[in-house]
Amino acid sequence: MRELIEKLSGKIEWFSEISGKWLSWLVPALVLLVGYDVMMRYFFQSGSIAIQELEWHLFSLIFLLGAAYTLKHDDHVRLDLVYRSRFMSDYRRAWINLVCSLLFLIPFCILIIISSWPFVSQAYQFAEGSPDPGGLPYRWVLKAAIPLGFFLLIIQGIGESLKSLSFILDRKPDRDE
């Protein structure tokens, strides 16, 4: 059973790693785009609504789709004062990760996916675009990143839960744990 859990967890982590690496290519594109936008506005007094919206779209994609990669690398914000204290053993951390993933992370992601779906569907049905003149069309594509990003986060949350469960099953707690 543990081997199956570890294999599934490994595949999930591989997927999050690959998707995060591909997504990381948007960061230099965003930096170049912002640099271009600043240069055009301040040196040539010429701006573009489409360029500014594209900056926000890229940032949104990086933020939403990169959440699973960030979770995989344990870089999400948490109360490290307690979690990283010397009194907190790896066994206790595994339990905290498992319980918090199952009670908070996964249900919250499901709630976001369910509540964002009509938002995306409506944007698609009405072919929503930018309300600004010269803005970008197809706003539904960006809005679709909300449920997709939280779906990827659920998948990685399941992987983290499986990893914690494997650690708990593999190890007997010490007396003080």
N, C-alpha and C positions, 0 to 999 in steps of 0.2 A: 504494500500500500504506500509506504513512504517513498519508494522508488518512483511510483506513478505520480505522486504529489510533486516530487522534486523535478521530474521530467516536464510536467505541465508548467510548473513555475518557471523552469528554465526557458521554455518556449515563449511564455508570456514576456519574460524579461528580454529575450532576444528581439521580439517584435517591438517592444518599447524602445529598445536601444537603437534599432535600425530606423524606426520612424523619427526618433529624436535627432539622429544624425542627419537624416534628409532634411528635416525641418530647420536644422541649424544653418542651412544655406540661405535661409530667408533673412538672417541677421545681417550679414554683410550687404545684402541687397537693400535692406532697410536703411542701413547706415549711408550707403551711397545715394539712395533716394533722398534722404533728409539733407545730406550735404548739397546735392544738386538743387533742392528746393530753397535752401537758405541762400546759396550763391545767386540763384536767379532772382530771389526777392530783394536781397540787400545790395547786390552789385548792378543788377540790370532792371530793377523795379518792375519785374514781371513775375507774376505768380500763376499758379494753376490749381483750381479746385480739385481736378482729377488727381494731380500728384499728391495733394494733401490728403485726400481720401484714401489713396493707395497706401500712404504711410500708415494710416489708421487700420486699414484692412490687413496689412502685413503684420503690424503689431498684434492685432487681435488673433490672427492665425498662430503666431508664435506663442502667445499667452495661452490660448485655449488648447491647441493641439500639443503643446509642450508640457502640459501638466503631468501627463503619465510618465514622461521621461524624467521630469523633476522628482516625482515620487519614487521612481526606480533608484535614483541616486541619493535618496534620503535628504533632499534639499528643500523640502517644504517647511514653512514656518511652524514651529511648535514650541512648547514651553520647555526649553532645554535645561532650565534651572533644575527641574525635577527629573526629566528624562535622562539627562547626561550626568546626574550626580553620582558620586562614588557609592552611594547606598543602593543604587539601582543596578541589579545584575542583568546580564543578557537574557536570562530566563524570564525575569519580570518584564523586560522590554518586549520580548516576544509575545507575552500575554497581552500587554498594553496594545501592541500593534494589531494583534488578532482581534481583540474585543473592539477597539476603536474602528477598525476597518469594517467589521461586520455590523456594528451598531450605528456608526455615524457616516463614514465615507461612502460606502456602497448605497445605503438608503438615500443620502443627500444627492448623490449623482443620479439615481433613478428619478428622484423628484424633479431635478433640473431637466432631465431628458423629457419627462412627461409634460412638464409645464412649458418647455420651449418648443415642443413639436407644433402646436397650433400657430405659434409665432412664425416659424419657418414656413409652414404650409400656406399661411395667408400671404406671406411675402412672395412665395412662388406663384400662387394663383393670380395675384395681381401684377406679376412681373415688376415688383417693386424695384425702383432705382433710387438714385440720389435725388433729394428734393431741390438741391442746388443746381443752378444752370452750369453746365460743363462738368457735372459730377459723374460718377461711375454708375453704369447700369448693373443689373443682376445683383441686387443687394441680398437676395435670398441665398446666394452662394456663401456669402459671409455669415449670414444667420444660421446656415446649416452647420457651420463649424461649432456652434454651441452644443447641440446634442452629440455630434461626432467627438468633440473633445472630451465630454463627460463620459461617453461610452468608452473611449480609450482609457480614461482614468479608472472606470470600473474594472476594466480588464486588468490593469496594473494593480489595482486594489485587491483583486482576487489573487493575483500572483504573489503579492506581499503577504496576504493572509495564508496562502499555501506554504510560503517560505517560513512564516512564523509557526504554523502548525507542524511542519516538518521538524523544526528546531525543538519545539515542545515535546513532540513524540520521541525524538531521538535522545533526549537528555532528561535525566532525573534531577529534580531540584535538590540543592544542598539543604541542610537543616534550617539555615537562616533565610532561605528563599520562600 
